[in-house]
């Protein structure tokens, strides 16, 4: 199988992406296997941050790299937390702290105007200086709940209500979540582009 480095140390993301790419004959290796720590996400957009992470991981490992940057955009909050989703409650914040801050920011806001979406941008680089990265995107609409539900997923999943399923993202089984989610959408698009673009997997081994 071809080896591709995943520029993330987030165990939830690693599990989801490994499961979704296994069917494409790709072995996804977390960057922690090479001792690569998280890159500084200094970009102002999801695309910028994903490229920063992928180039950093590829340079240090010598492998092709996949990276994503994703986050939650809440309409009532003007799109926040957005690119700062993982550190909404401060550097190194836990999922629980981020969720707590989000609930506080939406305290008293009616359910009808708590609309939001998860957004994901995913990139693939053949090598660290790849001049033509493959970029894919996905978006998953929902509504922010007033209290956490479910024990699955990670991040904001317990607060993200999925209208078509009438439950929180954290209450979905992994297969259903991967089919619907922003990350699933982006990864399927990325995988298709990787397989169809000439030489996309050159150098993967």
Phi, psi and omega in degrees: 000150178286144180254133177226135180276136174260119183278067178202148171247011180280114185299327179294314178296317181301313180299313183296314185288322177300316182296320184283333182265348181302325182290347179261018178062035179241129173265118182265120182253123178293146183298339179297335178296339178253009180071020180276125178270171181297135176285155175287120182272087185263000180285160179259357179227164178298321180298313181301313182294321179297318179293320177302313183293318182292316181295319180298312182293320180293320180297318183282333184260334185079008181253158167302152185223145171246138175218150174230154166231130185217162180187178182255129177247117180256122186299316181299334181262018178068026180096355176287154001281346174056230183294348180262016186304317183289340181233033182302320181267011178121163179304133179074013182297145176279164175303319182298318180293319178297317179295321179298317180293321179296316179298320179295321181292335182253011181303127178083355180279127182300149182303324184296339180244020178262030182295148184201175173208146166274136177235142180223133169242129182236138182232154175231130177240132176289330177200171189299329182256020180307120183278350183226070180296151173272130184234132178225157184219151175215152178221142185228107183282150178192196181223143181275124179288166178270351177204151182294146177220139175088160183240008181262184177066204180199178178062231183270008183308320182293342181256355187262107182274131181255102186305318184294338179254351179056042178200172176281155177304325181289352178261357180277148172286155185304322181296316179293318179298314181297328180289323186265331195292161175303318181291321177298316178300310183296320184290321177297319178295318180295315181298319179296318180293322179298320183283333184265337182283129181301125176076010184300325183258010176298129181099343176282135183209000000 
